[in-house]
């Protein structure tokens, strides 16, 4: 009955080597979410504190995630999240910085 067991489709995409990597997948997902929040909030001048801090957190988690990543799929998600986090961070800094 092995075919009856359902697998998470996202983890199946990230774990292309067939092994589970929960820590690496968590870093990839967190980087992507932080990057998207930083990128979206960077579009408004009044949300510069949120975009700067989430961008900085996304850059840090993405860098550590790249350091420990195990598969190419994880690295792909990390690079997308890192790029969005960096753009959000830099625009947040240009709009007023980390402390407003």
N, C-alpha and C positions, 0 to 999 in steps of 0.2 A: 504494500500500500504506500510505497514511497511517492507515487504520483499524486496521492491525495493531499500531501503536505503542501501548503501554500507558502511561497517565499515572497518577501517584500520586493516589489519590482525595482525600487530605487536602489536598494542594497545589491540587487543582482546586477544592475548597471555599473555600480561603482566597484564591485568585487569581481573584476573580470578574470581573476586568477582562480576563482572558485573557493577561496578561503574567506572567512569573515574578518573584517577589519573595523570593528565598531568605533574605536577611538579615532582612526583616520577618517572614517565617514562622518563622525560628529564634527571634526574640525572642518571638513569640506562643507558640510551643511551650514555650520555656524558662520563661516567666512562668506558663503553666498548670501545668507540672510543679512548679515551686517553690511555687506557691500551694497545690496539692493536698498536697504534703509538709508545708508549714507548717500547713495546716488540720488535717490528720490528726494530726500530732504535738502539736498544741496541746491535744488532749484529755487528755493525761497530764501531770501536774505535773513528773515527772522528766525529761521531754523538752523542757523550756522553752528550753534553749540551742539545740537544733536548730530548734524552731519559730520562735524569735526571729530567728536568723540567716537561715534560708531565707525567712522572711517579709520581712525587710529586703531580701534579694537580689531577691525577687520584686517588691517595690514598685519598686525601682530599675530592673530590667529592663522591667517593665510601663510605667513612666513614659517611659522612652526608646523603647520600642516604640510607644507612643501618639504620640510626637513624630514618628517616622519612618514610621508605618503608611500604607499606600497604599489599602487597601480597607476597606469596612465590615465584612466578615467577619473580617479581622484585628483590627479594633477590638473586635468582639464577644468574640472569644477573649481578647483582652488585658484587657477589663473583668472577665470572669469570673475570670481568673487574678489580677488585681489585688485583687479583692474577697476571694478566698480567702487571698491572701498577707497582706492587711491584717488580717483576722480572726486568722490564725495569729500574726502579729507582735504584735498587741495582747494576745492571750491569753498568748503566750510572755513578754511583758514583765510582765504581771500575775502570772505564776507564778514569776518570779524574774529575768527580764532576760536580757541578752546573755551575761553571764559567770557565771551560775548563782547 
